[in-house]
Amino acid sequence: MSKGRITREHILNVAFTIASETGLESLTIGVLAKACGMSKSGLFSHFNSKENLQVAVIEYAGECFNERVIVAVRRKQHTDVSTRLQSLLHHWLDWNHSFQGSCMFMDAWKESNSNQDVLQQTLRKQLHTWISYLEIQISKGQQSGLFRQDLVPRQAVFQFYGLYLSSHLFHSIELENNERALFWQGITQLYKQWQNTDTIN
């Protein structure tokens, strides 16, 4: 790896930490330069603008998310869909716990229909990738006989996200404990609704 690449990776790691603690909007060339011990001009040469910096951080965050959630679960080599889904949800919550605010992707998301808004388009891509991955896992649950065949995977993921966001809100106002009991109770109820009754003895 070249020296320039190593420096860029270090900058992105520091930037990711700052954005995790104070939000993506707080991340500026000046703040990051100081944290990295670099001059503004030296750091600016790597990104050329605040928007490019934020886009690079979101892409880096996507790589971190993939490693901490998807790859981490794959390494466990779960043989059944139910256990794999539970593990994915645990790692997803752990990802959220690693931020002072809410999930970085959700914090940075703003409604935008502009195709020129590169940051929002990057966020959209990250969120779509994760939602599609969860849909695939639900489909595998149907294929294995765990879930009903009439269950719509996107609707199921919509319900997952509802519990995920509700859990974060309740935790932030101290109505949900660190064990996320309300979240897991909700997941248990969903599984009962989705269960393929033909497999019940």
C-alpha positions as CSV (number, residue, x, y, z in Angstrom):
1,M,0.0,0.0,0.0
2,S,1.4,3.4,-1.0
3,K,2.1,6.1,1.6
4,G,-0.7,8.2,0.1
5,R,-3.2,5.4,0.5
6,I,-2.0,4.7,4.1
7,T,-2.4,8.4,4.9
8,R,-5.9,8.5,3.4
9,E,-6.9,5.4,5.4
10,H,-5.7,7.0,8.6
11,I,-7.7,10.2,7.8
12,L,-10.8,8.3,7.1
13,N,-10.5,6.3,10.3
14,V,-10.1,9.5,12.3
15,A,-13.0,11.1,10.4
16,F,-15.2,8.1,11.0
17,T,-14.5,8.3,14.7
18,I,-15.4,12.0,14.8
19,A,-18.6,11.5,12.8
20,S,-19.5,8.6,15.1
21,E,-19.2,10.9,18.2
22,T,-20.7,14.2,16.9
23,G,-22.4,13.4,13.6
24,L,-21.4,13.7,10.0
25,E,-22.5,17.4,9.7
26,S,-19.9,18.4,12.4
27,L,-17.1,17.0,10.2
28,T,-15.2,19.8,8.5
29,I,-11.8,20.0,6.9
30,G,-10.6,22.2,9.8
31,V,-11.8,19.9,12.6
32,L,-10.4,16.8,10.8
33,A,-7.0,18.5,10.0
34,K,-6.5,19.3,13.7
35,A,-7.5,15.8,14.8
36,C,-5.1,14.3,12.3
37,G,-2.2,16.7,13.1
38,M,-2.2,17.9,9.5
39,S,-2.5,21.3,7.8
40,K,-5.8,22.1,6.2
41,S,-4.2,22.4,2.8
42,G,-2.5,19.0,3.2
43,L,-5.8,17.3,4.1
44,F,-7.7,19.3,1.5
45,S,-5.5,17.8,-1.2
46,H,-6.9,14.3,-0.4
47,F,-10.6,15.3,-0.8
48,N,-10.9,18.8,-2.4
49,S,-14.2,19.6,-0.7
50,K,-16.2,19.0,2.4
51,E,-18.8,17.1,0.4
52,N,-16.1,14.8,-1.0
53,L,-14.9,14.2,2.5
54,Q,-18.3,13.3,3.8
55,V,-19.0,11.0,0.8
56,A,-15.6,9.2,1.5
57,V,-16.5,8.8,5.2
58,I,-20.0,7.3,4.3
59,E,-18.3,4.9,1.9
60,Y,-15.8,4.0,4.7
61,A,-18.6,3.6,7.2
62,G,-20.3,1.2,4.7
63,E,-17.1,-0.9,4.7
64,C,-17.0,-0.9,8.5
65,F,-20.7,-1.8,8.6
66,N,-20.1,-4.7,6.2
67,E,-17.1,-6.0,8.3
68,R,-18.8,-5.6,11.7
69,V,-22.2,-6.9,10.8
70,I,-22.3,-9.0,7.6
71,V,-18.8,-10.5,7.5
72,A,-18.8,-11.0,11.3
73,V,-21.9,-13.1,11.1
74,R,-20.6,-15.1,8.0
75,R,-17.5,-16.0,10.0
76,K,-19.7,-17.7,12.6
77,Q,-21.0,-20.1,9.8
78,H,-24.5,-20.5,11.2
79,T,-26.2,-23.5,9.7
80,D,-29.8,-22.4,10.2
81,V,-31.5,-19.2,9.0
82,S,-33.1,-18.4,12.4
83,T,-29.8,-18.3,14.2
84,R,-28.2,-16.3,11.4
85,L,-30.9,-13.7,11.5
86,Q,-30.7,-13.4,15.3
87,S,-27.0,-12.9,15.0
88,L,-27.4,-10.3,12.3
89,L,-29.9,-8.3,14.4
90,H,-27.5,-8.5,17.4
91,H,-24.6,-7.1,15.4
92,W,-26.9,-4.5,13.9
93,L,-27.8,-3.2,17.3
94,D,-24.1,-3.3,18.3
95,W,-23.4,-1.1,15.3
96,N,-25.9,1.4,16.6
97,H,-24.4,1.3,20.1
98,S,-21.1,2.4,18.7
99,F,-22.4,5.9,18.0
100,Q,-23.2,8.7,20.4
101,G,-26.1,9.7,18.1
102,S,-28.2,7.3,16.2
103,C,-26.9,5.2,13.3
104,M,-24.6,7.4,11.1
105,F,-26.5,6.5,8.0
106,M,-29.8,7.6,9.4
107,D,-28.3,10.7,11.0
108,A,-26.9,11.8,7.7
109,W,-30.0,11.0,5.7
110,K,-32.1,13.8,4.4
111,E,-35.0,13.7,2.0
112,S,-33.6,14.7,-1.4
113,N,-34.8,14.0,-5.0
114,S,-31.8,15.7,-6.5
115,N,-29.6,13.5,-8.6
116,Q,-26.8,16.1,-8.0
117,D,-26.8,15.4,-4.2
118,V,-23.9,13.0,-4.2
119,L,-23.9,12.5,-0.4
120,Q,-27.5,11.5,-0.3
121,Q,-27.1,9.2,-3.3
122,T,-24.2,7.5,-1.6
123,L,-26.3,7.0,1.6
124,R,-29.3,5.7,-0.5
125,K,-27.0,3.1,-2.0
126,Q,-25.7,2.0,1.4
127,L,-29.2,1.7,2.8
128,H,-30.6,-0.1,-0.2
129,T,-27.7,-2.6,0.0
130,W,-28.5,-3.4,3.6
131,I,-32.3,-3.6,3.1
132,S,-31.8,-5.9,0.1
133,Y,-29.5,-8.1,2.1
134,L,-32.1,-8.5,4.9
135,E,-34.7,-9.3,2.3
136,I,-32.5,-12.1,1.0
137,Q,-32.3,-13.5,4.5
138,I,-36.0,-13.4,4.9
139,S,-36.4,-15.2,1.5
140,K,-34.0,-17.9,2.7
141,G,-36.2,-18.3,5.8
142,Q,-39.1,-18.9,3.5
143,Q,-37.1,-21.4,1.4
144,S,-36.1,-23.3,4.5
145,G,-39.7,-23.5,5.7
146,L,-39.1,-21.2,8.7
147,F,-41.4,-18.4,7.5
148,R,-44.8,-18.4,5.7
149,Q,-44.7,-18.4,1.9
150,D,-47.0,-15.5,1.7
151,L,-44.7,-13.3,3.8
152,V,-43.5,-10.3,1.8
153,P,-39.7,-9.9,2.5
154,R,-39.8,-6.1,2.1
155,Q,-42.7,-5.8,4.5
156,A,-40.8,-8.0,6.9
157,V,-37.7,-5.8,6.7
158,F,-39.9,-2.7,7.1
159,Q,-41.0,-4.2,10.4
160,F,-37.5,-4.9,11.4
161,Y,-36.5,-1.3,10.8
162,G,-39.5,-0.1,12.8
163,L,-38.3,-2.0,15.8
164,Y,-34.7,-0.9,15.3
165,L,-35.5,2.8,15.1
166,S,-38.0,2.5,18.0
167,S,-35.4,0.8,20.1
168,H,-32.9,3.5,19.5
169,L,-35.4,6.3,20.4
170,F,-36.6,4.6,23.6
171,H,-33.0,3.9,24.6
172,S,-32.0,7.5,24.0
173,I,-34.7,8.7,26.3
174,E,-34.0,5.9,28.9
175,L,-37.1,3.9,28.3
176,E,-35.2,0.9,26.9
177,N,-32.3,-0.8,28.7
178,N,-29.0,-1.8,27.3
179,E,-30.2,-5.3,26.8
180,R,-32.8,-3.9,24.4
181,A,-35.6,-6.0,26.0
182,L,-38.4,-4.3,24.1
183,F,-36.7,-4.8,20.8
184,W,-36.2,-8.5,21.3
185,Q,-39.8,-8.9,22.6
186,G,-40.9,-7.2,19.4
187,I,-38.7,-9.6,17.3
188,T,-40.2,-12.6,19.1
189,Q,-43.7,-11.4,18.3
190,L,-42.8,-10.9,14.6
191,Y,-41.4,-14.4,14.4
192,K,-44.6,-15.8,15.8
193,Q,-46.6,-13.9,13.1
194,W,-44.2,-15.0,10.3
195,Q,-43.9,-18.6,11.4
196,N,-44.8,-21.3,8.9
197,T,-47.5,-23.2,10.8
198,D,-47.2,-26.2,8.4
199,T,-43.8,-26.9,10.2
200,I,-45.4,-27.0,13.6
201,N,-46.0,-30.5,15.0
